Amino acid sequence: MAGRDTPRAPLRRGPDGAIAGTRSPILRIDRSGAEARRTLEWHAHDEAMLLWSATATVAMSTPARDWLVPPGYGLWVPPRIVHSEKALRGGELCVVRFAPDLCPVTWPEPVGIAVGRLLRELIAHLHEAEPDDPSRTHAEPLVFDLLAPLPVNAIDVAMPTDPRVRAIAEQLIADPSDTRDLAFWAHQTHSGVRTLSRLFVGETGLTFAQWRTHVRMRAAAQHLADGRSVNATARAVGYRKPSAFIAAFRRSTGQTPGTYLRVEAATDLGR
């Protein structure tokens, strides 16, 4: 996704500070349910879009790379970018579509976005507001101001392309509590353990165990941000003992779950 030095959304503004253009830059906001495994094949849009969900996990691919969009995060997709989408975990999806001639954001490639509390509320308000509602004048520019790019790999998980290991990866993303080992998956995919192990390292740069831990910690971060207890989060991502989860979380993030929660709470206030 966007690098650490990527600035906030670059805006085209007039001399009075207003976003350029006289019509609304937001064309429409679509909300729909997405069942797990629902797939949209390769396609492109004339308009830019922001896809996000509070509950679903979506894998999005372009010819150049893959993105994984977990609950609470979004992906900005510029106009005319060919992509495909697959819901790995079902839930409600929200897609905000922007007029290409009026949209003030000029990122040339997809960018990961942290969808904080304020941005969520603004999108919900604009979804309900009438086109001529005066409040849109103030709400729409704020949406663009809150589009903060995520650091590289902040929510990314390297996705393998080999069909055997990709099927395993999608299952573990959909259910991070799955504890079945590589021997089980080798049997399921009619492959050898060594073959799957080699494929994981070759296609993700991580061993199977490292990759699964990365997936679990990313899921755990969202559970914690949603207010779940450390014990409940540990169980949700496959740890029977909270102490083992805390140790793994600290190795992965450099913070204990408690410290992470305090930092996340302080950050969310500024979003």
Summary of the structure (lengths in Angstrom):
residues: 271
radius of gyration: 19.7
end to end distance: 19.1
largest distance: 65.0
contacts: 805
relative contact order: 0.13
helix: 38%
strand: 20%
